[in-house]
Amino acid sequence: MRLAAARLAILKMPHGDPPMKSAIYKVTVEFGDCDPANIVFYPNFFRWINAASNHFLVQAGLTTQRLGDQFGVFAVPIMETGATYLRPATYGDELEIESCVVECTGKAIRVQHRIRRGTELLVEGFEVRFLAVPHPDDPRRMKALQIPDEICAALGYAGQT
């Protein structure tokens, strides 16, 4: 898979909602991403969505190093994910995955992803993630951190935390 540089953008939301940050992650569909019918095998979309989320965190200044040093976070695991497939993608397609945080409250971050080929929307997906810190009673376990306002702000979430 060939990846191009992504960019952090400001996405204007409909209905007068405040703008939110978004990141664009680019993917070129390779032959091995497709099934025998030359259509992208659906788990690859989840692989790309995961990579887009990780890229979004880095673009927002929330590197693994910073999350660990400043907040004690050692991972940002997924606890829920889903996708709606609207159109197929195929070998050679240049895709853009636009990611933005639509909820950052309590202990959960909901990231929305829109996968496009040009202007055509192919897939709408989401992930719900949490910030994992060591469990105080057993360091082999993890627990979800209450998400600091600073992290929601860095992710461009304009709602209430």
C-alpha positions as CSV (number, residue, x, y, z in Angstrom):
1,M,0.0,0.0,0.0
2,R,1.5,3.4,-1.0
3,L,0.6,6.2,1.4
4,A,0.8,9.8,0.7
5,A,1.2,12.6,3.2
6,A,-1.9,13.6,5.0
7,R,-3.0,17.0,6.0
8,L,-4.8,18.5,8.9
9,A,-7.8,20.6,7.9
10,I,-10.7,22.4,9.3
11,L,-14.0,20.9,8.4
12,K,-17.0,23.2,8.4
13,M,-20.0,21.3,9.8
14,P,-23.5,21.8,8.5
15,H,-26.3,23.7,10.4
16,G,-24.0,26.4,11.8
17,D,-22.1,24.0,14.1
18,P,-18.6,25.1,15.0
19,P,-15.8,23.9,12.7
20,M,-13.9,20.8,13.7
21,K,-10.5,19.5,12.8
22,S,-10.2,16.7,10.3
23,A,-7.2,14.8,8.9
24,I,-7.0,13.3,5.4
25,Y,-5.2,10.0,5.1
26,K,-4.5,8.8,1.5
27,V,-4.4,5.2,0.3
28,T,-3.7,3.6,-3.0
29,V,-5.6,0.3,-3.4
30,E,-3.1,-2.4,-4.3
31,F,-3.8,-5.7,-6.0
32,G,-3.4,-7.7,-2.7
33,D,-6.1,-5.5,-1.1
34,C,-8.8,-7.0,-3.4
35,D,-10.7,-10.2,-3.5
36,P,-11.0,-12.4,-6.7
37,A,-13.8,-10.1,-8.0
38,N,-11.2,-7.2,-7.9
39,I,-13.2,-5.5,-5.1
40,V,-11.5,-4.4,-1.9
41,F,-11.9,-7.1,0.7
42,Y,-13.9,-5.4,3.5
43,P,-11.3,-5.9,6.4
44,N,-8.9,-3.7,4.6
45,F,-11.2,-0.7,5.1
46,F,-10.9,-1.3,8.9
47,R,-7.1,-1.6,8.6
48,W,-7.1,1.8,6.8
49,I,-9.5,3.4,9.2
50,N,-7.2,2.3,12.1
51,A,-4.2,3.8,10.3
52,A,-6.2,7.0,9.7
53,S,-7.1,7.3,13.4
54,N,-3.5,6.9,14.4
55,H,-2.4,9.4,11.8
56,F,-5.1,11.9,13.1
57,L,-3.7,11.6,16.6
58,V,-0.2,12.4,15.4
59,Q,-1.4,15.3,13.3
60,A,-3.2,16.7,16.3
61,G,0.1,16.6,18.3
62,L,-1.0,13.5,20.3
63,T,1.9,11.3,19.6
64,T,2.5,8.0,21.6
65,Q,5.4,9.7,23.3
66,R,3.4,12.7,24.4
67,L,0.3,10.7,25.5
68,G,2.6,8.5,27.6
69,D,4.8,11.2,29.1
70,Q,2.0,13.7,29.8
71,F,-1.0,11.5,30.6
72,G,0.4,8.0,31.4
73,V,-1.4,6.6,28.4
74,F,0.2,3.5,26.8
75,A,-2.4,2.7,24.2
76,V,-5.6,4.0,22.5
77,P,-7.5,0.8,21.9
78,I,-10.7,0.4,19.9
79,M,-13.8,-0.8,21.9
80,E,-16.3,-0.5,19.1
81,T,-16.2,0.0,15.3
82,G,-18.5,-0.2,12.3
83,A,-18.9,0.7,8.7
84,T,-21.5,1.2,6.0
85,Y,-20.4,0.3,2.5
86,L,-22.0,2.5,-0.1
87,R,-19.8,1.8,-3.2
88,P,-16.9,-0.6,-4.0
89,A,-13.3,0.3,-4.4
90,T,-11.0,-1.6,-6.7
91,Y,-7.3,-2.0,-7.6
92,G,-5.6,1.3,-8.5
93,D,-8.2,3.5,-6.8
94,E,-6.8,6.5,-5.0
95,L,-8.8,6.9,-1.7
96,E,-8.9,9.6,0.9
97,I,-10.0,8.8,4.4
98,E,-11.3,11.9,6.2
99,S,-11.3,11.5,10.0
100,C,-12.7,13.8,12.7
101,V,-13.8,13.4,16.3
102,V,-17.5,13.7,16.7
103,E,-17.6,12.9,20.4
104,C,-15.0,13.2,23.2
105,T,-16.8,12.7,26.5
106,G,-16.2,10.8,29.7
107,K,-13.9,8.0,28.8
108,A,-14.7,7.6,25.1
109,I,-13.6,9.2,21.8
110,R,-15.7,8.6,18.8
111,V,-13.9,9.1,15.5
112,Q,-15.9,9.4,12.3
113,H,-14.3,8.3,9.0
114,R,-15.5,9.0,5.4
115,I,-13.7,7.2,2.7
116,R,-13.9,8.8,-0.8
117,R,-12.6,8.2,-4.3
118,G,-12.5,11.7,-5.6
119,T,-15.8,13.2,-4.5
120,E,-17.6,9.9,-4.4
121,L,-18.4,8.6,-0.9
122,L,-17.6,4.9,-0.7
123,V,-17.6,4.0,3.0
124,E,-18.8,5.7,6.2
125,G,-17.1,4.2,9.3
126,F,-16.5,4.9,13.0
127,E,-14.4,3.9,15.9
128,V,-15.0,4.4,19.6
129,R,-11.6,4.5,21.4
130,F,-10.4,5.0,24.9
131,L,-7.1,6.1,26.5
132,A,-5.6,3.1,28.3
133,V,-3.6,3.6,31.4
134,P,-2.2,0.9,33.8
135,H,-4.7,-0.4,36.3
136,P,-3.7,0.8,39.8
137,D,-4.3,-2.7,41.3
138,D,-2.7,-4.8,38.6
139,P,-0.2,-3.3,36.1
140,R,-0.9,-6.2,33.7
141,R,-4.4,-4.8,33.2
142,M,-5.6,-1.5,31.8
143,K,-8.3,1.0,32.7
144,A,-9.9,3.8,30.7
145,L,-8.7,7.3,31.6
146,Q,-11.2,10.1,32.0
147,I,-10.4,12.1,28.9
148,P,-8.7,15.5,29.7
149,D,-10.2,18.6,28.1
150,E,-6.8,19.3,26.6
151,I,-6.9,16.1,24.6
152,C,-10.5,16.8,23.3
153,A,-9.4,20.4,22.4
154,A,-6.3,19.0,20.5
155,L,-8.6,16.7,18.6
156,G,-10.8,19.7,17.6
157,Y,-13.9,18.5,19.5
158,A,-16.0,21.6,20.1
159,G,-18.7,19.9,22.3
160,Q,-18.9,19.6,26.1
161,T,-16.6,17.2,27.8
